[in-house]
Amino acid sequence: MGWLAVAVVFLGIIIRGVRIIPEYQRLVVFRLGRCVGARGPGVQIVVPFLERAVSVDLRESFLQIPQQKCITKDNASIAVDFLIYRKVVDPALSVVEVSNPEGATQGIATTTVRAVIGDLSLDDVLSKRETINDVLRVKLDAVTERWGIKITNVEIREIVPPPLVQEAMNRQMSAERDRRARVSEAEGRREAVVLVAQGDRQSAVLKAEGERAAVRLQAEGTARALELVMQAASQIDARTMTLQHLEALKALGASPSTRMVLPVDVLALAEHIGNYAGEALKVTPPVDPEA
């Protein structure tokens, strides 16, 4: 029974010393007060009463730095708050070299941001956030490197200038918006004038082309009419003209007017008619007396 009790106690001690370490953690083991390094991941055995283990998270985490009052190079008071992203790269150093990594990082960040902002003017602070982020990251990483902590990124969330500066910035922004609106309106008017001029020019060109086409068609029509008249006139003989003159005289004779103006030579017309009548009589066959 005694050996069984001893075995049970020994087994319980071994089970108590077995630790399962996930991939994102490490165990910093101290043996009789001396650091013997980091262990993990997987199954690790920590000897009870002889070894003590401290768990360290290797995942990247962020630290929020509360709003800090800073004085710029041109003596302007501003408030700045930002985020620090950090990651443990040496678990043993993060346990041995610093007692409170988060508090230490926050303390060094507050003093560093005041020093960085103090070397810049207000305009540079408001316009060069990326530069300030890079400078803060480099300066903080130089301090936390000896703690086994890597500063991966620094991001300024908000910069609050003094009320007077905010009011001046708002006026400047409003004036800039007005200027852009006027410029946009002027450009719109100019484009409208250009488009109207182009439209008028195209309309004039189309109108001129239409008139030119109409004149050409009219000229072609007149030429075709004259051509038809010439063809018809070439087929008219003297007899036809004489008949036309007679028809005209009949129309004049039927008119109630007592005065007539003849546009032709009546004697010549009568001569032509007599000649045509004589020719008709010559070709007429003789009349049978008995008939």
QUIUR-V390369 format. One record per backbone hydrogen bond with DSSP energy under -0.5 kcal/mol. NH is the residue of the N-H (numbers start at 1). CO is the residue of the C=O. If there is no record, write none. Layout:
BEGIN
{{NH CO} {NH CO}}
END
This chain:
BEGIN
{{5 1} {6 2} {7 3} {8 4} {9 5} {10 6} {11 7} {12 8} {13 9} {14 10} {15 11} {16 12} {17 13} {18 14} {18 15} {19 44} {21 19} {21 42} {22 20} {25 22} {26 56} {27 39} {28 26} {28 54} {29 27} {29 37} {30 52} {31 34} {32 30} {32 50} {34 31} {36 29} {37 29} {39 27} {42 21} {44 19} {46 17} {46 44} {47 45} {50 47} {51 47} {52 30} {54 28} {56 26} {58 24} {59 24} {61 86} {63 84} {65 63} {65 82} {66 64} {68 80} {70 68} {70 78} {72 76} {73 117} {73 120} {75 72} {78 70} {78 76} {79 160} {80 68} {81 158} {82 65} {83 155} {84 63} {85 153} {86 61} {86 84} {87 150} {89 148} {90 148} {94 90} {95 91} {95 92} {96 92} {97 93} {98 93} {104 100} {105 101} {106 102} {107 103} {108 104} {109 105} {110 106} {111 107} {112 108} {113 109} {114 110} {115 111} {116 112} {117 113} {118 114} {119 115} {119 116} {120 117} {125 121} {126 122} {127 123} {128 124} {132 128} {133 129} {134 130} {135 131} {136 132} {137 133} {138 134} {139 135} {140 136} {141 137} {142 138} {143 139} {143 140} {144 140} {145 141} {146 143} {147 144} {148 145} {149 144} {150 87} {151 149} {152 85} {152 150} {153 85} {155 83} {157 81} {158 81} {160 79} {161 159} {166 162} {167 163} {168 164} {169 165} {170 166} {171 167} {172 168} {173 169} {174 170} {175 171} {176 172} {177 173} {178 174} {179 175} {180 176} {181 177} {182 178} {183 179} {184 180} {185 181} {186 182} {187 183} {188 184} {189 185} {190 186} {191 187} {192 188} {193 189} {194 190} {195 191} {196 192} {197 193} {198 194} {199 195} {200 196} {201 197} {202 198} {203 199} {204 200} {205 201} {206 202} {207 203} {208 204} {209 205} {210 206} {211 207} {212 208} {213 209} {214 210} {215 211} {216 212} {217 213} {218 214} {219 215} {220 216} {221 217} {222 218} {223 219} {224 220} {225 221} {226 222} {227 223} {228 224} {229 225} {230 226} {231 227} {232 228} {233 229} {234 230} {235 231} {235 232} {236 233} {241 237} {242 238} {243 239} {244 240} {245 241} {246 242} {247 243} {248 244} {249 245} {250 246} {251 247} {252 248} {253 249} {254 250} {255 252} {262 260} {263 261} {266 264} {269 265} {270 266} {271 267} {272 268} {273 269} {274 270} {275 271} {276 272} {277 273} {278 274} {279 275} {280 276} {281 277} {282 278} {283 279} {284 280} {284 281}}
END
